[in-house]
Amino acid sequence: ALPPPTPIDPQPTTTHTPPQTPTEEHIAGIFADILHRTHINTHDNFFELGGNSLQAIRAITRLEQTFNITINIRHFYNTHTVAQLAAHIEDVVLAGLSEEELADLTEAESENDDG
């Protein structure tokens, strides 16, 4: 049996930008797991980190399960950084909320900003 793959990290990027939101954290975690990496920045490109089409399908499946949404593979190929994908997922999730749920969310966010 082969030993488990050793996690490797890409060459350091000029700016280390760790995930900033829970959505970005989930996406970065999925990318790290699938790509066998220890650190994923918000602007890291899934494919430049070594991701291939089969791994993209695995990532899409995990993202769909995590966020309970559908992600078009073509869209994944066009939004392949953590930050881009997080923005898309947040838009899709918000678009799926009813007006009442969106109003509740907006109210909760404004209360958090005040306190």
QUIQUIGI-V171722 format. One record per residue. N is the residue number from 1. RES is the residue in one letter. PHI is phi in degrees with one decimal (* if undefined). D_FIRST is the distance of its C-alpha to the first C-alpha in whole Angstrom. Layout:
# QUIQUIGI-V171722
n={N	N}
res={RES	RES}
phi={PHI	PHI}
d_first={D_FIRST	D_FIRST}
This chain:
# QUIQUIGI-V171722
n={1	2	3	4	5	6	7	8	9	10	11	12	13	14	15	16	17	18	19	20	21	22	23	24	25	26	27	28	29	30	31	32	33	34	35	36	37	38	39	40	41	42	43	44	45	46	47	48	49	50	51	52	53	54	55	56	57	58	59	60	61	62	63	64	65	66	67	68	69	70	71	72	73	74	75	76	77	78	79	80	81	82	83	84	85	86	87	88	89	90	91	92	93	94	95	96	97	98	99	100	101	102	103	104	105	106	107	108	109	110	111	112	113	114	115}
res={A	L	P	P	P	T	P	I	D	P	Q	P	T	T	T	H	T	P	P	Q	T	P	T	E	E	H	I	A	G	I	F	A	D	I	L	H	R	T	H	I	N	T	H	D	N	F	F	E	L	G	G	N	S	L	Q	A	I	R	A	I	T	R	L	E	Q	T	F	N	I	T	I	N	I	R	H	F	Y	N	T	H	T	V	A	Q	L	A	A	H	I	E	D	V	V	L	A	G	L	S	E	E	E	L	A	D	L	T	E	A	E	S	E	N	D	D	G}
phi={*	-80.3	-69.9	-63.7	-62.5	-85.6	-61.8	-126.2	-113.3	-70.5	-56.4	-56.7	-79.8	-65.1	-130.3	-85.6	-121.3	-69.4	-55.1	-105.6	-124.6	-57.7	-62.7	-62.3	-62.9	-63.5	-63.8	-60.7	-63.2	-66.3	-60.0	-60.5	-64.9	-69.0	-93.5	55.7	-121.2	-97.0	-131.9	-127.2	-90.5	-65.6	-105.7	-70.7	-91.5	-51.0	-78.5	-70.6	-83.2	108.6	-66.7	-121.9	-64.3	-68.1	-68.0	-63.0	-63.3	-61.7	-63.5	-60.0	-60.4	-65.8	-64.5	-62.4	-68.8	-65.7	-101.7	55.6	-136.0	-109.7	-117.9	-72.0	-58.8	-62.5	-66.7	-60.3	-66.2	-89.6	-126.5	-99.6	-103.2	-57.2	-62.7	-64.7	-67.5	-61.8	-61.8	-63.9	-62.0	-62.7	-63.1	-65.6	-63.9	-64.7	-65.5	-84.3	-80.1	-72.9	-59.2	-66.0	-64.1	-64.6	-63.8	-62.3	-65.1	-62.0	-64.1	-65.1	-66.0	-68.8	-65.4	-65.9	-67.7	-76.1	-114.4}
d_first={0	4	7	9	12	15	18	21	24	27	30	32	35	38	39	36	37	35	35	39	39	37	36	35	33	31	31	29	27	25	25	23	21	20	21	18	22	24	27	29	32	35	36	32	31	28	28	29	26	24	24	24	26	23	22	26	26	24	26	29	28	27	30	32	31	32	35	36	37	36	35	36	33	36	37	34	34	37	37	33	34	34	37	38	36	37	41	40	39	41	44	43	42	46	47	46	48	51	54	55	51	51	55	53	50	53	55	52	51	55	55	52	54	57	55}
